[in-house]
């Protein structure tokens, strides 16, 4: 067992951990910041398994601010010559007249770039079926497409390039990294130790002095838990609640002639790339992947999808064949000839209460989790909030100049609205 010391340890080298480590070190260059992760390099957890879209289409004000500012940071970064694979292809919501998202999107049009499309705008795309046979609608609980909204400050981004950018920023500031190091569940200690068996006692002050891996004992002053869905497992022995649950999410990559035709035939954006598209029913979405000449298909299925957590989740062929394919093929009939050329699965760290990130301090631990599937699109802002909490700042100034109360994403003084647009 080797012994290591740092001022600040960050557990997790995903996008939130990288952003948090970077902003702490940038604003406190005198601090020794160490990032620890069980993978062999950065961005190998749920960051790398993401659908990797970005949008500022959120109904809660704070989620809008977190995402809108992060999008601005990424956009300016790419304009400055660093490729993040960022394409403003838009988010297309295909809807029937009864869909509750219509009201949310109309409200969002007052503060960001949202445009309504009529059925006649959609019917010129031969691959898209807006009117479905009655028997199909009845059997699969589907609806016609009556209208659509497209968010234009939205699109796709490459997670490995975003993670690499934050890693390089962190390294340039002097952040240290220790990979291939799986952290064991945390154990609290007494702040003023008596070296007496059974410590800490309830009448002592608690602190987390160190973490352990198979090979290292790492001491620190402050800990940042940016460990996504694994935060609960790490915190459980301490009695501190992470307030998140894991939900498995799967993506299936389709390629072939029909996909190529769909991918490059859109006329509503500058790139002529089919937008990130949300179908009218059952949470099925389509993410364009022009770099890979493919479409990525996913689904936010909640019911009958348990909260189990495994280290290496696998995509399920039957889930695509008997669930997603039926819905997808109803609206895009030609896609039935496309081949699955890749598949993977990861997790959302669901905040099941209000679908908004938790960023809070307990003892000398800062917890940043509960991104509910939107970690990449809010990561820059989350890292700034973590740094503000570390620095005991009452307010956090985001990249685009927006200001939020640092405590608003915490537990005791939490002040957020329930998020209604979770994909």
C-alpha positions in Angstrom: 0.0 0.0 0.0 1.4 3.4 -1.1 0.5 6.6 0.7 -0.4 9.7 -1.3 -1.6 13.1 -0.2 -3.5 15.9 -2.0 -5.4 19.0 -1.1 -8.4 18.0 -3.2 -9.3 14.6 -4.6 -11.9 14.3 -7.3 -13.3 10.8 -7.8 -14.4 10.4 -11.4 -12.7 11.4 -14.7 -15.9 11.7 -16.6 -17.1 15.1 -18.0 -18.3 16.4 -14.6 -15.2 15.3 -12.7 -12.9 16.8 -15.4 -14.7 20.1 -15.4 -14.8 20.3 -11.6 -11.1 19.5 -11.2 -10.2 22.1 -13.9 -12.2 25.0 -12.4 -11.0 24.2 -8.8 -7.4 24.2 -9.9 -7.8 27.2 -12.2 -9.2 29.3 -9.4 -6.9 27.8 -6.7 -3.6 27.2 -8.3 -1.9 26.7 -4.9 -4.0 23.6 -4.3 -2.8 20.1 -5.2 -5.7 18.5 -7.1 -5.8 14.8 -7.9 -8.4 13.0 -10.1 -8.9 9.3 -9.4 -10.7 6.9 -11.8 -11.0 3.1 -12.1 -10.7 3.3 -15.9 -7.4 3.4 -17.8 -8.1 6.9 -19.0 -10.6 9.7 -18.9 -14.2 9.7 -20.2 -14.7 5.9 -20.2 -17.8 5.7 -18.1 -21.2 7.1 -19.0 -19.6 10.1 -20.6 -18.3 7.9 -23.4 -21.6 6.0 -23.7 -23.7 9.0 -24.1 -25.9 9.9 -27.1 -24.1 13.2 -26.8 -26.6 15.7 -27.9 -26.9 19.2 -26.5 -29.9 21.4 -26.0 -31.0 24.4 -23.9 -34.6 23.2 -24.2 -35.4 22.8 -20.5 -38.5 23.9 -18.7 -36.8 24.8 -15.4 -35.0 28.1 -15.3 -31.9 26.7 -13.7 -31.5 23.8 -16.2 -31.9 26.3 -19.0 -29.1 28.5 -17.5 -26.8 25.5 -16.9 -27.2 24.2 -20.5 -27.4 27.5 -22.3 -24.1 28.7 -20.7 -22.3 25.4 -21.4 -23.4 25.4 -25.0 -22.0 28.9 -25.4 -18.7 27.8 -23.8 -18.4 24.8 -26.2 -19.4 26.9 -29.2 -16.7 29.5 -28.4 -14.2 26.8 -27.8 -14.8 25.3 -31.3 -14.7 28.8 -32.9 -11.3 29.2 -31.3 -10.0 26.2 -33.3 -10.6 23.2 -31.0 -12.7 20.6 -32.6 -15.5 19.3 -30.3 -17.5 17.7 -33.1 -20.2 20.3 -32.4 -22.9 20.6 -35.0 -26.0 22.8 -34.6 -28.2 20.4 -36.4 -31.2 21.1 -34.0 -33.5 19.1 -31.9 -36.7 18.2 -33.7 -39.8 17.3 -31.6 -42.4 15.5 -33.7 -45.8 15.9 -31.9 -49.4 15.2 -32.1 -51.9 17.9 -31.2 -52.4 16.5 -27.7 -48.7 16.3 -26.7 -48.0 18.2 -23.5 -44.6 19.2 -24.8 -46.3 21.8 -27.2 -46.8 24.2 -24.3 -43.3 23.8 -23.0 -41.8 24.4 -26.4 -43.9 27.4 -27.1 -42.8 28.9 -23.7 -39.2 28.2 -24.5 -39.5 30.0 -27.8 -39.7 33.2 -25.8 -36.2 32.8 -24.5 -34.2 30.7 -27.0 -34.3 29.7 -30.7 -37.4 27.5 -31.2 -39.3 27.3 -34.5 -42.6 25.6 -35.3 -42.8 23.4 -38.4 -46.1 22.5 -40.0 -46.9 19.0 -41.4 -46.5 20.4 -44.9 -42.9 21.2 -44.0 -42.4 17.6 -43.0 -44.2 15.8 -45.8 -41.7 16.8 -48.4 -39.4 14.3 -46.8 -40.5 11.0 -48.3 -38.8 8.9 -45.7 -41.0 10.4 -42.9 -44.5 9.1 -42.5 -46.7 11.6 -40.7 -50.0 9.8 -41.1 -50.1 6.2 -39.8 -52.6 3.4 -40.6 -55.3 3.2 -38.0 -54.4 -0.5 -37.1 -50.8 0.5 -36.5 -51.8 3.4 -34.2 -54.1 1.1 -32.3 -51.7 -1.8 -31.9 -48.6 0.2 -31.0 -50.3 3.1 -29.2 -49.0 5.6 -31.7 -50.3 8.9 -33.0 -50.0 10.9 -36.2 -47.5 13.7 -36.5 -49.6 16.9 -36.5 -46.8 19.5 -36.0 -43.2 19.8 -35.0 -40.9 22.2 -33.1 -37.2 22.5 -33.8 -34.8 23.9 -31.2 -32.0 25.6 -33.2 -29.5 26.2 -30.3 -29.2 22.5 -30.1 -27.4 19.7 -31.8 -24.7 17.0 -31.5 -21.2 16.9 -30.0 -18.6 14.3 -29.6 -18.1 13.2 -26.0 -14.5 12.0 -26.3 -13.5 15.3 -27.8 -15.2 17.3 -25.1 -13.6 15.1 -22.4 -10.2 15.4 -24.0 -10.5 19.2 -24.0 -11.2 19.4 -20.3 -8.5 16.8 -19.6 -6.0 19.0 -21.5 -7.2 22.1 -19.7 -6.8 20.4 -16.4 -3.4 19.0 -17.1 -2.2 22.4 -18.3 -3.3 23.9 -15.0 -1.4 21.2 -13.1 -4.1 18.7 -12.1 -2.7 15.2 -11.5 -4.4 12.0 -12.6 -4.4 8.5 -11.2 -6.1 5.9 -13.5 -6.7 2.2 -13.0 -7.7 2.9 -9.4 -11.0 1.7 -8.2 -12.0 3.5 -5.0 -13.5 1.4 -2.2 -16.7 2.6 -0.4 -16.0 5.6 1.9 -15.5 5.4 5.6 -15.8 8.4 7.9 -13.3 9.2 10.6 -13.2 11.3 13.8 -12.0 14.8 13.2 -10.0 14.7 16.5 -9.0 11.2 16.8 -8.5 9.5 20.2 -7.1 6.3 18.7 -9.7 4.4 20.7 -11.4 1.3 19.3 -14.9 2.0 17.9 -14.2 5.6 16.7 -15.9 7.7 15.4 -18.4 8.0 18.2 -21.7 9.9 17.8 -20.4 12.7 20.1 -17.3 13.3 17.9 -17.1 15.5 14.8 -17.0 13.5 11.6 -14.6 14.0 8.6 -13.5 12.0 5.6 -9.7 11.9 5.8 -8.9 9.5 3.0 -9.9 7.0 0.4 -8.5 3.6 -0.4 -7.9 1.7 -3.6 -6.4 -1.8 -3.9 -2.9 -0.2 -4.0 -3.2 3.3 -2.5 -4.2 5.1 0.6 -4.9 8.7 -0.5 -5.3 11.5 2.1 -6.8 14.9 1.4 -8.5 17.9 2.8 -11.5 18.0 0.5 -13.2 15.4 -1.7 -15.3 15.9 -4.8 -17.6 13.0 -5.7 -18.2 13.2 -9.5 -18.7 9.5 -9.7 -22.1 9.5 -11.5 -24.3 6.5 -10.7 -21.6 5.0 -8.6 -21.9 7.8 -6.1 -24.5 6.0 -4.1 -22.4 2.9 -3.7 -19.4 5.0 -2.5 -21.5 7.0 0.0 -23.7 4.3 1.4 -21.4 3.3 4.3 -21.3 7.0 5.5 -25.0 7.4 5.8 -25.0 10.3 3.4 -27.7 10.0 0.7 -26.8 10.7 -2.9 -30.5 11.0 -3.9 -29.9 9.4 -7.3 -30.9 6.1 -8.9 -29.4 4.4 -11.9 -31.4 3.8 -15.1 -29.9 1.7 -17.9 -30.0 3.4 -21.3 -29.1 1.8 -24.7 -28.1 3.0 -28.1 -28.2 1.1 -31.3 -26.2 2.3 -34.3 -27.8 1.9 -37.8 -25.9 2.1 -41.0 -26.5 1.5 -44.7 -28.2 3.0 -47.8 -31.5 4.0 -46.2 -29.6 5.7 -43.3 -27.3 7.6 -45.7 -30.4 9.0 -47.5 -32.0 10.2 -44.3 -28.9 11.5 -42.8 -28.0 14.0 -45.5 -31.4 15.0 -46.8 -32.6 17.6 -44.3 -33.1 21.1 -45.7 -33.8 23.0 -42.5 -30.2 23.5 -41.2 -27.0 24.7 -42.8 -25.3 21.3 -42.6 -28.2 19.5 -44.3 -27.9 16.9 -41.5 -31.0 15.2 -40.1 -31.6 16.7 -36.7 -31.6 15.0 -33.3 -35.2 13.8 -33.5 -37.7 12.8 -30.8 -40.6 10.7 -32.1 -44.1 11.4 -30.9 -44.4 8.3 -28.7 -42.7 6.0 -26.2 -39.5 8.0 -25.8 -37.8 6.8 -29.0 -35.2 9.3 -30.4 -32.8 9.4 -33.3 -29.3 11.0 -33.0 -27.5 11.7 -36.3 -23.9 10.6 -36.4 -22.5 12.0 -39.6 -18.9 11.2 -38.7 -19.8 7.6 -38.6 -22.3 7.6 -41.5 -25.0 6.3 -39.1 -28.0 7.1 -37.0 -28.0 6.3 -33.3 -31.3 5.1 -31.9 -32.2 5.2 -28.3 -35.2 5.1 -26.0 -35.9 6.5 -22.5 -37.9 3.6 -21.2 -38.8 3.8 -17.5 -41.5 1.3 -16.7 -40.2 -2.3 -16.3 -36.7 -0.9 -16.4 -35.3 -1.5 -12.9 -32.7 0.4 -10.9 -30.0 -2.4 -11.0 -26.4 -1.4 -11.6 -23.7 -3.5 -13.2 -20.2 -2.5 -14.1 -20.5 -3.4 -17.8 -24.1 -3.0 -19.0 -24.9 -4.6 -22.4 -27.3 -3.4 -25.1 -30.2 -5.9 -25.6 -30.9 -7.1 -29.2 -34.5 -8.0 -28.2 -35.2 -4.6 -26.8 -34.4 -3.1 -30.2 -36.1 -5.8 -32.3 -39.4 -6.0 -30.3 -39.7 -2.5 -28.9 -37.8 0.3 -30.6 -37.9 -1.1 -34.2 -41.7 -1.3 -34.2 -42.0 2.4 -33.3 -39.1 3.6 -35.5 -40.3 1.7 -38.5 -43.8 3.1 -38.3 -42.6 6.7 -38.7 -39.5 5.9 -40.9 -40.6 2.8 -42.9 -37.4 2.7 -45.1 -35.2 2.3 -42.1 -36.3 -1.3 -41.8 -33.5 -2.3 -44.2 -30.8 -0.6 -42.2 -28.3 -2.8 -40.3 -27.3 -2.6 -36.7 -23.5 -1.9 -36.9 -22.9 -1.1 -33.3 -24.6 -1.0 -29.9 -23.7 0.0 -26.3 -25.4 0.8 -23.0 -24.7 3.1 -20.1 -26.7 4.7 -17.3 -28.5 7.9 -16.4 -27.9 9.1 -12.8 -31.6 9.9 -12.3 -32.6 12.5 -9.8 -36.0 11.0 -9.4 -37.5 14.0 -7.6 -37.0 17.0 -9.9 -34.6 15.8 -12.7 -32.1 18.5 -11.9 -28.4 18.0 -10.8 -27.6 17.7 -7.1 -24.5 19.7 -6.1 -24.1 19.8 -2.3 -21.6 19.7 0.5 -21.7 17.3 3.4 -18.8 17.5 5.8 -15.7 17.9 3.6 -17.3 16.1 0.7 -18.8 17.9 -2.4 -21.2 15.7 -4.3 -22.1 16.5 -7.9 -24.5 14.0 -9.4 -28.1 13.5 -10.6 -27.6 14.9 -14.1 -30.4 12.7 -15.3 -28.9 12.2 -18.8 -27.8 15.7 -19.4 -24.3 15.7 -17.9 -22.4 16.7 -21.1 -24.7 19.5 -22.0 -24.4 21.1 -18.5 -20.9 20.0 -17.6 -19.2 23.4 -17.9 -21.7 25.1 -15.7 -21.7 22.2 -13.2 -17.9 22.5 -12.8 -18.2 26.2 -12.1 -20.9 25.5 -9.4 -18.7 22.9 -7.8 -15.8 25.4 -7.7 -18.1 28.0 -6.2 -19.2 25.6 -3.5 -15.6 24.7 -2.8 -14.8 28.4 -2.5 -17.9 29.1 -0.3 -19.3 31.6 -2.9 -22.9 32.5 -2.4 -23.3 32.9 -6.2 -21.9 31.2 -9.2 -21.2 33.2 -12.4 -21.6 31.0 -15.5 -19.6 31.4 -18.7 -22.2 33.4 -20.5 -22.6 35.9 -17.5 -25.7 34.3 -16.0 -25.7 34.1 -12.2 -27.3 31.5 -10.0 -27.3 30.9 -6.3 -24.8 28.3 -5.5 -27.0 26.7 -2.9 -30.0 26.4 -5.3 -28.7 23.0 -6.5 -28.0 21.8 -3.0 -30.2 20.0 -0.5 -31.1 22.3 2.4 -31.7 25.5 0.4 -32.6 23.9 -2.8 -34.6 26.1 -5.2 -35.4 24.5 -8.5 -38.4 23.6 -10.6 -39.3 20.1 -11.7 -37.9 19.5 -15.1 -40.5 18.4 -17.6 -38.3 17.8 -20.7 -36.2 14.8 -19.9 -35.3 12.6 -22.8 
